[in-house]
Amino acid sequence: MPETADVVIIGGGIIGASVAWSLARRQAGRIVVLEKEKYTGRGSTAYSAGGVREQFSSAINILMSHYSLDVYARFSREMDQDIDYKQAGYMFLASTKATAQALIQSVALQNRLGVDSCIITAAQAREHVRDLFVDDIQAAAYNARDGYVDPASICQGYVQRARDMGVEFRTSTTVTGINVQGDRVTGVITSDGQVGTDTVVNACGPYLREIGEMAGVDVPARPYRRMLFITEEFSLSPNLVPLTIDMTTGFYFRDEGRGLMIGLANAAEPSSFNTTLDWDYLPTILEHALHRIPTVEDAEIGKGWAGLYDITPDHHALLGAFPERPNFYLAGGFSGHGVMHAPAAACVISEIILDGVASTLDVTSLAPTRVREGRLLHEQNVI
Ligand SMILES: Cc1cc2nc3c(=O)[nH]c(=O)nc-3n(C[C@H](O)[C@H](O)[C@H](O)COP(=O)(O)OP(=O)(O)OC[C@H]3O[C@@H](n4cnc5c(N)ncnc54)[C@H](O)[C@@H]3O)c2cc1C
């Protein structure tokens, strides 16, 4: 008899693991997670900055984070796994009239949706980060509940608790094809044989599109390299520094150990699977860092790393199925927000699969069809 499962999840990162846990909790039957690496959580999840924030400009992103941060606040107690959730806050800095106005509008929306963010002055921003250059700052926004977590621990927490409920995580197993009959997927082909199923979840992060092609759907998400560098300890010697984002340039930083983590997306870089750390890009980041925190001049750069974002045209996730492949579900395209949105995404995807519709949050706006139908969302707080 060929092997079968009620649900096959492709990808054992934070999304695949959290979806597996959510489905198992709802007793969705035999669930198998297929992961090509030797261990779970070795994809983008391993390279994340771990930032979690409610400060977005679109209602659905705010609500996804609001739900997820509640889960992370209880995670160690309920999942028996410490996730090192540091509520250091997130701070957005606006140095133009337009960005200041946009910040004020998004904080108003966040407040209406139950988030305790607030607009602060340049002087108050400096209270959060000693040595911050604020002469050009017109407004800043701060939310104390934002902060950062350890994505690897979250992923492992979900994996362990899902295993406890019988989910099978099959590592070193690459999905190479997907069987389709009529409009439905009927199973997956792997490096280690086939698994028949009536439900497939594509949680492959940057490989979402490749796996989609195997099922005959055109997934509107592309991989992009993102790099982070870490300074050695230096005179700023921060204790807890909020994850601070310069909205005009996209430069961001937070504390990491006794130094700072600094990053800036290279907007000119095309989509690729390249994960090489480009030290030639460091001077560009440092230029922005020196402007915002002049004492960075004293800092040595110790290390850095590169990973992949899975980016959609409107920087919002893709959650759900295409009508032409109704039992092939996408949980991806998180555009740099997969760690902070994993609990909400897992919850709603399991509701869509088991109940036909999500009830915890209305995620119809995140349907994958929105891109080809031109119903793009807008999010300004993207880094
Ligand atoms: C530098 C950087 C900083 C980031 N900072 C943040 C942040 O501060 N906050 C935040 O929320 N997010 C952040 N992100 C984004 C976040 O890391 C991702 O959104 C999240 O990890 C996506 O999780 P995932 O499970 O979808 O993908 P992944 O972790 O990539 O998991 C997908 C899995 O699929 C597997 N796979 C792929 N192809 C196959 C196949 N054919 N067969 C079987 N398995 C396969 C991969 O091996 C991988 O393990 C950052 C990302 C990077 C790169």
The ligand as an SDF file (V2000), in Angstrom:
LIG
                    3D

 53 58  0  0  0  0  0  0  0  0999 V2000
   18.2000   38.6810    7.5710 C   0  0  0  0  0  0  0  0  0  0  0  0
   16.7510   38.3820    7.9010 C   0  0  0  0  0  0  0  0  0  0  0  0
   16.1370   39.0610    8.9410 C   0  0  0  0  0  0  0  0  0  0  0  0
   14.8040   38.8030    9.2580 C   0  0  0  0  0  0  0  0  0  0  0  0
   14.2520   39.4510   10.3130 N   0  0  0  0  0  0  0  0  0  0  0  0
   12.9630   39.1760   10.6550 C   0  0  0  0  0  0  0  0  0  0  0  0
   12.3910   39.7920   11.7980 C   0  0  0  0  0  0  0  0  0  0  0  0
   13.0230   40.5840   12.4850 O   0  0  0  0  0  0  0  0  0  0  0  0
   11.1070   39.4520   12.1260 N   0  0  0  0  0  0  0  0  0  0  0  0
   10.3690   38.5830   11.3670 C   0  0  0  0  0  0  0  0  0  0  0  0
    9.1980   38.3300   11.7060 O   0  0  0  0  0  0  0  0  0  0  0  0
   10.9040   37.9880   10.2880 N   0  0  0  0  0  0  0  0  0  0  0  0
   12.1650   38.2550    9.9120 C   0  0  0  0  0  0  0  0  0  0  0  0
   12.7300   37.6510    8.8240 N   0  0  0  0  0  0  0  0  0  0  0  0
   11.8650   36.8120    7.9890 C   0  0  0  0  0  0  0  0  0  0  0  0
   11.6550   35.4610    8.6240 C   0  0  0  0  0  0  0  0  0  0  0  0
   12.9030   34.8770    8.8960 O   0  0  0  0  0  0  0  0  0  0  0  0
   10.8340   34.5970    7.6610 C   0  0  0  0  0  0  0  0  0  0  0  0
    9.6490   35.3020    7.2940 O   0  0  0  0  0  0  0  0  0  0  0  0
   10.4450   33.2880    8.2890 C   0  0  0  0  0  0  0  0  0  0  0  0
   11.5460   32.6330    8.8350 O   0  0  0  0  0  0  0  0  0  0  0  0
    9.7910   32.4070    7.2380 C   0  0  0  0  0  0  0  0  0  0  0  0
    9.6240   31.1310    7.8000 O   0  0  0  0  0  0  0  0  0  0  0  0
    9.2490   29.9320    6.8410 P   0  0  0  0  0  0  0  0  0  0  0  0
    9.0210   28.7600    7.7010 O   0  0  0  0  0  0  0  0  0  0  0  0
    8.1720   30.3600    5.9070 O   0  0  0  0  0  0  0  0  0  0  0  0
   10.5330   29.7510    5.9020 O   0  0  0  0  0  0  0  0  0  0  0  0
   11.8610   28.9250    6.1780 P   0  0  0  0  0  0  0  0  0  0  0  0
   12.3760   29.0860    7.5340 O   0  0  0  0  0  0  0  0  0  0  0  0
   12.7930   29.2270    5.0440 O   0  0  0  0  0  0  0  0  0  0  0  0
   11.3500   27.4290    6.0580 O   0  0  0  0  0  0  0  0  0  0  0  0
   11.0540   26.8480    4.8030 C   0  0  0  0  0  0  0  0  0  0  0  0
   11.6000   25.4490    4.8140 C   0  0  0  0  0  0  0  0  0  0  0  0
   11.2730   24.7850    3.5890 O   0  0  0  0  0  0  0  0  0  0  0  0
   12.3120   23.8980    3.3030 C   0  0  0  0  0  0  0  0  0  0  0  0
   12.2380   23.5190    1.8990 N   0  0  0  0  0  0  0  0  0  0  0  0
   12.4450   24.3160    0.8170 C   0  0  0  0  0  0  0  0  0  0  0  0
   12.3040   23.6050   -0.3030 N   0  0  0  0  0  0  0  0  0  0  0  0
   11.9830   22.3420    0.0680 C   0  0  0  0  0  0  0  0  0  0  0  0
   11.7150   21.1450   -0.6510 C   0  0  0  0  0  0  0  0  0  0  0  0
   11.7330   21.1100   -1.9930 N   0  0  0  0  0  0  0  0  0  0  0  0
   11.4150   20.0200    0.0490 N   0  0  0  0  0  0  0  0  0  0  0  0
   11.3760   20.0350    1.4130 C   0  0  0  0  0  0  0  0  0  0  0  0
   11.6460   21.1420    2.1410 N   0  0  0  0  0  0  0  0  0  0  0  0
   11.9380   22.2770    1.4680 C   0  0  0  0  0  0  0  0  0  0  0  0
   13.5550   24.7010    3.6520 C   0  0  0  0  0  0  0  0  0  0  0  0
   14.6760   23.8680    3.8470 O   0  0  0  0  0  0  0  0  0  0  0  0
   13.1280   25.4350    4.9090 C   0  0  0  0  0  0  0  0  0  0  0  0
   13.5230   24.7820    6.0870 O   0  0  0  0  0  0  0  0  0  0  0  0
   14.0650   37.8620    8.5000 C   0  0  0  0  0  0  0  0  0  0  0  0
   14.6830   37.1650    7.4550 C   0  0  0  0  0  0  0  0  0  0  0  0
   16.0190   37.4070    7.1700 C   0  0  0  0  0  0  0  0  0  0  0  0
   16.6700   36.6450    6.0610 C   0  0  0  0  0  0  0  0  0  0  0  0
  1  2  1  0
  2  3  1  0
  2 52  2  0
  3  4  2  0
  4  5  1  0
  4 50  1  0
  5  6  2  0
  6  7  1  0
  6 13  1  0
  7  8  2  0
  7  9  1  0
  9 10  1  0
 10 11  2  0
 10 12  1  0
 12 13  2  0
 13 14  1  0
 14 15  1  0
 14 50  1  0
 15 16  1  0
 16 17  1  0
 16 18  1  0
 18 19  1  0
 18 20  1  0
 20 21  1  0
 20 22  1  0
 22 23  1  0
 23 24  1  0
 24 25  2  0
 24 26  1  0
 24 27  1  0
 27 28  1  0
 28 29  2  0
 28 30  1  0
 28 31  1  0
 31 32  1  0
 32 33  1  0
 33 34  1  0
 33 48  1  0
 34 35  1  0
 35 36  1  0
 35 46  1  0
 36 37  1  0
 36 45  1  0
 37 38  2  0
 38 39  1  0
 39 40  1  0
 39 45  2  0
 40 41  1  0
 40 42  2  0
 42 43  1  0
 43 44  2  0
 44 45  1  0
 46 47  1  0
 46 48  1  0
 48 49  1  0
 50 51  2  0
 51 52  1  0
 52 53  1  0
M  END
$$$$
